[in-house]
Amino acid sequence: MTFQQFMAQVDAIIASRCEGFTSDDLSDSVCTRDMFDDGCTPDDVASEIIAGDDIASCMDTGARPTGILRAMIADNATERQARADELMTSVRMMGGAK
């Protein structure tokens, strides 16, 4: 199994436990590639990702997410994108990326 296939399984597990969200939607403090290389199962990785995200861990308890939880997740994704955009701007200003 490739890493991409592995992550597709991880995302399917997360989606089933967290209202359709995937690892891209959650704070990722887990070294997924290292866990893959170490032979962890997709369920192990999904559980680690969910446990490391405050909002997802609330969703995984079986409670339905409220509009507030969905807004918090969207805000988190927006903040991460803004940080990535700022970083790319800095890199471009230093002459790195085009």
matplotlib code that plots the C-alpha trace (Angstrom):
import matplotlib.pyplot as plt

x = [0.0, 1.3, 1.3, -1.4, -3.6, -2.9, -4.0, -7.1, -8.0, -7.1, -9.3, -12.2, -12.0, -11.9, -14.8, -16.9, -16.2, -16.2, -19.1, -17.3, -14.2, -10.7, -7.2, -6.9, -9.6, -8.1, -5.0, -2.3, 0.3, 0.8, 3.7, 1.6, 4.4, 6.5, 3.5, 3.0, 6.6, 6.4, 3.6, 0.7, -2.8, -4.9, -7.2, -4.3, -3.3, -6.9, -7.3, -4.1, -5.2, -8.7, -7.2, -4.9, -7.6, -9.8, -12.9, -12.6, -12.2, -15.5, -17.1, -15.8, -17.7, -20.8, -22.3, -23.6, -21.5, -23.3, -23.1, -20.5, -18.3, -18.5, -17.6, -14.6, -13.4, -13.8, -12.0, -9.1, -8.8, -8.9, -6.2, -3.9, -4.4, -3.6, -0.4, 0.5, -0.2, 2.0, 4.8, 4.6, 4.6, 7.8, 9.5, 8.6, 9.9, 13.2, 13.3, 12.5, 9.2, 7.8]
y = [0.0, 3.5, 6.3, 8.0, 4.9, 4.7, 8.4, 7.8, 5.1, 7.4, 10.1, 7.7, 6.7, 10.3, 11.3, 8.4, 9.5, 13.3, 14.3, 14.1, 16.1, 14.7, 15.1, 18.3, 19.9, 19.1, 20.4, 17.9, 17.4, 13.8, 12.7, 10.5, 9.5, 8.3, 6.3, 4.8, 3.8, 2.3, 0.0, 1.7, 1.0, 3.6, 3.4, 4.1, 7.2, 8.5, 8.1, 10.0, 12.9, 13.1, 13.0, 15.9, 18.1, 19.7, 20.1, 16.7, 14.9, 16.5, 15.3, 11.8, 11.4, 10.9, 14.3, 16.1, 19.2, 22.4, 25.4, 26.9, 23.8, 23.9, 27.6, 26.9, 24.3, 26.6, 29.4, 27.0, 26.1, 29.8, 30.7, 27.9, 29.1, 32.7, 31.5, 29.5, 32.6, 34.8, 32.3, 32.1, 35.9, 36.0, 33.4, 35.3, 38.5, 36.8, 35.6, 32.0, 30.8, 32.3]
z = [0.0, -0.9, 1.6, -0.4, -0.3, 3.5, 4.0, 1.9, 4.5, 7.4, 5.9, 5.4, 9.1, 10.2, 7.9, 9.4, 12.9, 12.5, 10.2, 6.9, 7.9, 6.9, 8.1, 5.9, 8.0, 11.4, 13.2, 12.4, 15.1, 14.1, 11.9, 9.6, 7.4, 10.4, 11.7, 8.2, 8.0, 11.5, 10.5, 12.3, 11.1, 9.5, 12.5, 14.8, 12.8, 12.5, 16.3, 16.9, 14.6, 16.2, 19.7, 18.8, 17.6, 20.3, 18.0, 16.4, 19.7, 20.8, 17.6, 18.1, 21.3, 19.3, 19.9, 16.8, 16.0, 16.3, 14.0, 16.5, 16.1, 12.4, 12.4, 14.7, 12.2, 9.3, 11.2, 11.9, 8.3, 7.3, 9.8, 8.5, 4.9, 6.0, 7.7, 4.6, 2.4, 4.6, 4.4, 0.6, 0.5, 2.6, 0.5, -2.7, -1.2, -0.5, -4.2, -3.5, -5.0, -8.2]

ax = plt.figure().add_subplot(projection="3d")
ax.plot(x, y, z, "-o")
ax.set_aspect("equal")
plt.show()
